[in-house]
Amino acid sequence: GRMVRYLLAEEAAALVWLANQATIEIHPWMSTVEHPAYPDYAVIDLDPAEGATWADVVEIARLVRVLLERLDLVGFPKLSGATGIHIYVPLAARYSFAQTSQFVGFLGRLLVKAYPEKATNERLVQCRNGRVYIDHLQNLPGKTIVAPYVPRPVAGAPVSVPVSWAELGEVTPEQFSVDQPQLILKRPKDHDAMYSLQQSLDAVLPLLNL
């Protein structure tokens, strides 16, 4: 197959170079060059279908938090910058992409079983019927999620902003845009704790039959 070269942005100068290249979105891998086959986090991607409301997305996100707490795990929510929410689950880098994807799929199945009128894991868009799609396939190798504090290339240039669980019900996607840099930069840095947190899936994996 053909060789694909990826940029490794390890310093501010590299990010400035990307900006000068008119880069709008940055979608990093979930693993690093030190261990590319083992992600540093799983992401629970909540994507509302047409007919689902922002309140529906927030409600499903809160149920995800409850599930994570039952499993002794911590999640960090982030507005997608579009219509959804991304919940990061930082992990020790010893689980494969297959395992992290199966883990998120397991959570999705539990949510669909508990709340079928609001949650779905139906891959076909036309079959989601106004529910919130829980996308576990974003955790497969080569898949990416837009990075925190990155603008989206849509009308209004909304920004994908980390939020706390406490404020999740009070914020909306259109609240943060690229023309409000000071508002975004002054936000609490709750997500900073994520980067040093190495959680274990050892107690969860037996439930997945892996």
N, C-alpha and C positions, 0 to 999 in steps of 0.2 A: 504493500500500500504506500501511499504518498506520505512524506514527512510533513507534519504540521508543527510550526514553531509558535510558541506562546510567549508573550511578554511577561517578564517577572518584575513587577513593580515593588521594589523594596525600600524606596526612599521618596521623599516629597518631590524631588526633581523629576522622577519618572512619572508621577501623577501630573505634574505641570506639562511635561512633554505630551502626555495623552490628551490633555486639555487643548494643547496647541494643534493637535491632530483632529480637533473637532469631535473627540470622543464624548458622547453623552452618557451612555450607560456603561457600567463596569460590572461584569458578571464573573466573579472569581469561582474557581473550583472549591469544593468543600474539603479538599486535602491540600497539603503543601508538598514542595519538592522533596522534602526530607522523607516523606512516606506517602507517595501519590496514590497508593492502593488502599489507604486507610484514612477515611475522613475524620476531621476534627470535630464535626458536628453533623447531626441530622436536622433536616428542616421539614416541618409540617406546614405545607403550603395550602392555605384555605382560599379557595377561588369561588366566589359566588356566581351561580348561573343567572341568566336573565330572569328577573322576577324575585330573586332573593334580595333582601335589604342589607344595609350596613349593620343594622341591629342583629340580623341573623348571623352575620359573620362574627360579630363580637360574642354572641351567645355560644357559638360553636368553639371559639377560641377559649372561652372560660371553661367549657367542658373539657377541652384538651388539657388545660391546666390542672383540673381535678384529677384526670387520669394520670398525668405525670406525677402529681403529688402522691397518688396511691402507689406508684412504682418507685417512690423515693428519688424522683428526678426533678430537675429545675428547668423550666423553659423561659426563653426571653422573646417577647413579642416585638414585631416590627411591622409598621405599615408598609405594604408592598409598593406604595406610590401609585397604584391603580385602584382596584376595588377590593383587594384582599388583604390578608394578614399572613405574615411568615412567622412561625414560632421556631426559634433555634434551640436545639438541645445539645449543648456541648458535651463531647465524649472523649474518653481516652482513645488515642489513635491506635487501637488494636482490633477494630471491628471492620469487616469488609463492607463495601457498598451494598452488596447483596443483603447483608445482615441489617444494615441501617434502613434500607428500603423496606425490608420485611417488617422491621419494627414499626415504622410509620404506617405501613399497611395494616398491621395488627391494631394499632390505635384507631385507624379509620374504620375498620370492621366493627370494633366495639361501639364507636359513636353512631354508626349507621344502624346497628342493632338497637341501640338505646333510644335513638331520636331519628327514625327514618323519615319523618315529615320535614326535617330541616337539613339533614346531612346525607351525603351520597358519596360513593366511591365509583360511580358509573363513569367510565372513560369517554363514552360518546356524549358529546355536548348536548345533542338534541334529546337525550334521555334523562337529563339532570332535573328538569321540571321545577325550576325555581328554588333549588336547594344549594347548599354550600358543598362544593367538591373538595374532598380531602385527597390531595395529590401526593402519593408516596413515590411515584416514578421519578420525581425530581431528584431523588437520592441515588439514582443509578450512575455508574461511571460516565463522566463527560457531561453530565447535566450541571446546570449552574443556577444560582439565584442572585438577583440583583443585590449589590452590596449596600450596607447601611450608608445613608447620607448621599445617595446617588440619585440624580434627577431622572425622570422618565421622559421619553421623547413623544409626549402627547400634549394636547392643548393645556396651557397653564403651567407646564413643566413642574408637576408635583414631584416631591422628593420622598424617597423611601426612608422613613425616619423611625428609629427605635423608640418605643414607648414603654412605660411601666404598666404593670397589671392594674395598678390603682387608677390610672388615668384612661385606660382603654375605652371605657364607656363614654368618655367626655371628648375624645378627639375624633376627627374625621379626616379622610384622605386628602380632601381639598384644602385643609388647614395649613399645610406646609408646602411651599413652592420655592423655586429657585430664586425668586426675587425677594426672599426673606432670609438672607444668610445669617443675620445676627440672631433672629429668633431661633433658628435651627442650631447654631453654634452654642447658644446659651442653655440648651436643654440639659437636663440631668444625664449623667454618664452611667446610668444603671447597667448598660450593656458591657461596660468595660470589665465587669466581673466575669463575663462569659469566657474571656480569652484565657483565663488561668484555671478554669474549672474543667476537670477531667472526670466525667461521670462514667459509671459502669453499667453495662447492659447484661452483666452476667446473670442476674436474677430474672431477667426478662426473656432471654433467649430460649430457655427450655419451654416457655409458653408458645413459642413460634414454631416448634417442631423442626428446628434447624440442626 
